[in-house]
Amino acid sequence: MSVLTLDPVRPDLTLEDRVYSVLRDAILAIDIYDPATDLRLDERALAAQLQTSRTPLRAALGRLEQEGFVDVMPRKGVFIRRKSLDEIAEMITVWAALESMAARLATERASDAEIATLRVMANRSTGAGIEEYSEANIAFHQRILALSGCTMLAGIADGLLLHMRAVRRRAMPEKRRAERSVVDHTHIIEALEDRDADLAARLVCEHTMRLHDHIRESWTALEARASGRRTSREGAVRAPLGTKPRGR
């Protein structure tokens, strides 16, 4: 089960910015797609932990709601927002398009030394644990975006990546995705080194869209199993008095 952990606030920001930064980082650090994760945020408890009033807290929560991190529900409370399967699929599709263009630009703009940093990153991540590799994988893709030399493109993609972190963290251990990812990264690096813009763009797009297809397949199956467990529990609760639930 993931638990929200708040880091100390930074002194170089306004109070609202500090509260916003701490909350966002805490949300990004937990596995929001773990069914055991408690998504409800208690304003009173958060204010106490942050040692602040509820005014800057509510302003920060409002910003997080606008950015799609939380849902503020009148008379119900504040909840960390899980993206729907369709929303996740759309984010991955947009990400694929952005990084594909970044790879194309990198073949034209990045120096040999800059492209070589990708191989160094790939080598360092070899043999890493799942959690460590997941972070290294994200850093690899961020580096491709940076090598594009297009600040706006990288900025838009970074905004998507914040929401994609939990998705990638969940998907990486499944179906030997980490092993396949290492192979894909090697081919992408080779295409960039060869300055083959078409190949680099295609490989990056295909690599990301494999995640799209995997999420579609695996999460649909997971949701079906979860629905089955809920139905089973409800059936046990509704069983007539004196009837023993199966398996007991």
C-alpha angles and dihedrals in degrees: 000000000000118000126198109248119190121211121211114279119255115249095212095070135068114269093255092048091049093051091046092050094049094047094046093049091048092051091048091051097059130072101249091180093060104108089220094059114110105228097187117105116206107214094202093050092045092051090051093049092047092043092227139113121265094249097076089036092057091046090053092047089051090056091047090051091052090051093050099250098114141018117224106206118189113241090000106066140234122315133186105246122239113202117237119244091255092050091050091049091051092049091052091049092052091045090053091053093048097047092044089058090044090056091050091051092045091060088058103037111027121089123234089252092053093050089048089063088069091060090049090052092048092050093050092053094053110115093009122143120260096261093045092046092049090059092044089051092054090048090052093056092044088054092055089052091050092049089058089075089219109123096188093050092049091046094053091047092049089056090055092044092061088063093040096057095084091043093053091044090056097042099046098075093049126097094350090293092154092058092048090046091058091054092047092050091053092054091047092052091050091052091050091048090051090050089234100156097181094049095044092050092047095047093049092048093047091046093054095041089055085063088050092053093043092052091049092052103038100038092049088055092046092050090050091053092046090050089051091052091050091050090049092051092047090050090052091050092049094046113125117262111274093027114118116220113242118268094031 
